[in-house]
Amino acid sequence: MKTTDVAIIGGGPAGLMLAIELGCRGIDCVVLEEDVAAPDFPKANATSSRTMEHYRRRGFSKKIRALGLEPDHPQDVVYCTTLSGRELTRFAIPSRKEALNRTSFGDYGEESWPTPELPHRSQQMFIEPILREQALQHKSVKLMLGWQAGTIDMDATGVTIAAHHTVNNEEMTLRARYVVGCDGPRSMVRKSCGIRYSGQSEEVREFFGGQMLSVFFTSSSLYDVLGKKRAWQYWAVNAVQRGLLIAIDGVDKFLFCLQMQPGETRESVDYETAMFKAIGAKFDYELIAVEPWNAGFTLVADAFSKDRAFIAGDAAHLFTPTGGMGYNTSVDDAVNLGWKLAAVVQGWGGEGLLDSYQAERKPIGHRNTAFARSMADSIGGIKVPPNVDDNTPEAEQLREKMGAALYQHVRNEFNIPGLQLGLRYEGSPIVAAEAEAQTPDQPNTYIPTARPGSRAPHIWLGDQSIFDLFGRDYTLLCFTSQDKASAALDAANWEKEAAALGMPMETLYCDNADARKLYGADCVLVRPDHHVAWRGARSADAHAVLAMACARPAKEQQRKAA
Ligand SMILES: Cc1cc2nc3c(=O)[nH]c(=O)nc-3n(C[C@H](O)[C@H](O)[C@H](O)COP(=O)(O)OP(=O)(O)OC[C@H]3O[C@@H](n4cnc5c(N)ncnc54)[C@H](O)[C@@H]3O)c2cc1C
């Protein structure tokens, strides 16, 4: 029987990112992925700032930034009557080249996206091979392709997984201390644990609510047929045929999404006629493949773990793709769980650390699915009058009105620094509480804060983000001004206490006054996932703070219990 510390079922974005987080800490893990080949059909298109920050933390954001549309290709979102016809409105998003070293886009003003990594547009099918490559750089990661996990069986000391090979039918049993179901919406792990999704299923809307069809094709003439400044997403908003066209590589690959009518199937739907109507012209193309999918899910699992089993990614929540949240929330789950599993396997993390995964991530599942749903309602509920494309002054006025409404919608959907950077784990058992009111959690506005629970705020220190200077695990951020010697003495005390708990922690001394102001305290404990665990005076009770952060009982509690 094969044995490992962590068995990961599913090698999509969640499973691979989890393997990367475990692998970089030397934790033995096996990823079972039923497919042999990497995906070759488009799904997620948008990598959030937060996901890019995670990739930067693990050292491969540049590889991801190099994927996708051509460097100069605009990443704009444009709404038209027909895609070769009138433009109703356009939201400008920086190209890949422009995104480097920018801190804003849209019309939200300078510094509205204080991050070293603006969002990026590239297909999930281009990203997954890089995630596989990164996972395999770690000796402790084993990626077993073609292996489908059939059952899990938990006992007091571990989990037994029965799997078979999808090509040669070979069978295998794997024994692990923990199992993580990163096995997508139909998650065998979630079902085996008796965990259900709750929320809204298969909501119906005029568009982006119901059975959808993605048509993946190549065309060398389509950009000329569209006849307008290039964009990343093109939405057809008319009363005859709505549709969404996405530029996949900026050269000749495109994805067209349409909503099927009740009774239509992948086989019966006339996607070509629908595509020509939405585009407003016929053009030459070569079909690669079509895939149906369902819009209208807002689902979050009732629990994110049971005993030694955890679920992450689509196994734990299911989105309608508006806002581009599914894959990004999945990567963020994996990052949250990865260092905690590593801490428990290495023996310095208390059992409560694993409980904090659900406490922190389930509310984010609700927060993010609710946002995606509101955006689907916003675009899907738009009623398009039949005369929208007429050559009359009334129609002209109508188009202006619709353009303004669509601009407001797109601004809400894509200019979301608050949603991507403002997530916080307020109330988590491994985060210190602060009395003052928290800044509001608003999707379109991000207010930088180092209040415990928040993502540590970014600031440039020379040409490096403060993130680049944090350690792999905990970082004690120690602000110094005139008192460098006493800071070093205090930090030595923190380091001694961390060593006594077996917690990996590095000290970062910083004498930048702007950074001190941003972080709001002389001393800040930053977690391995770059969320703030605690901030305060350097002279605080280091042992109590560190024990809280890794869910271990502090000496005082131990004494009382004794
Ligand atoms: C049309 C469309 C557009 C989208 N656009 C976006 C977007 O712009 N932004 C965004 O963030 N998200 C988007 N998403 C969502 C995104 O694709 C998913 O949220 C993401 O793939 C979830 O990652 P995951 O790793 O949790 O699951 P998956 O990607 O589904 O990976 C699960 C893996 O587990 C494997 N597996 C399943 N069961 C087993 C088993 N028993 N044994 C072994 N292996 C198993 C599967 O083969 C699969 O590889 C979109 C989705 C669709 C359908």
The ligand as an ORCA input file, in Angstrom:
! r2SCAN-3c Opt
* xyz 0 1
  C     -17.348     28.568    -18.888
  C     -16.649     28.806    -17.599
  C     -15.996     30.009    -17.412
  C     -15.324     30.243    -16.201
  N     -14.681     31.446    -16.026
  C     -14.051     31.690    -14.855
  C     -13.292     32.911    -14.653
  O     -13.181     33.758    -15.531
  N     -12.667     33.099    -13.461
  C     -12.737     32.163    -12.466
  O     -12.167     32.401    -11.394
  N     -13.411     30.986    -12.650
  C     -14.058     30.723    -13.805
  N     -14.685     29.523    -13.991
  C     -14.671     28.533    -12.904
  C     -13.398     27.715    -12.863
  O     -13.168     27.071    -14.085
  C     -13.495     26.701    -11.725
  O     -13.940     27.379    -10.574
  C     -12.155     26.040    -11.423
  O     -11.789     25.147    -12.444
  C     -12.232     25.280    -10.103
  O     -11.002     24.640     -9.867
  P     -10.968     23.286     -9.030
  O      -9.541     22.870     -9.002
  O     -11.694     23.459     -7.772
  O     -11.849     22.250     -9.876
  P     -11.643     21.683    -11.331
  O     -10.961     22.640    -12.215
  O     -12.988     21.179    -11.742
  O     -10.669     20.458    -11.110
  C     -11.107     19.269    -10.517
  C     -10.218     18.156    -11.019
  O     -10.513     16.970    -10.293
  C     -10.492     15.878    -11.170
  N     -11.304     14.839    -10.515
  C     -12.616     14.884    -10.218
  N     -13.001     13.769     -9.562
  C     -11.887     13.005     -9.428
  C     -11.626     11.740     -8.832
  N     -12.603     11.061     -8.225
  N     -10.375     11.250     -8.877
  C      -9.376     11.934     -9.490
  N      -9.569     13.136    -10.089
  C     -10.807     13.670    -10.038
  C     -11.037     16.425    -12.470
  O     -10.600     15.650    -13.579
  C     -10.450     17.833    -12.483
  O      -9.217     17.900    -13.157
  C     -15.348     29.247    -15.190
  C     -15.998     28.032    -15.397
  C     -16.649     27.808    -16.583
  C     -17.354     26.486    -16.782
*
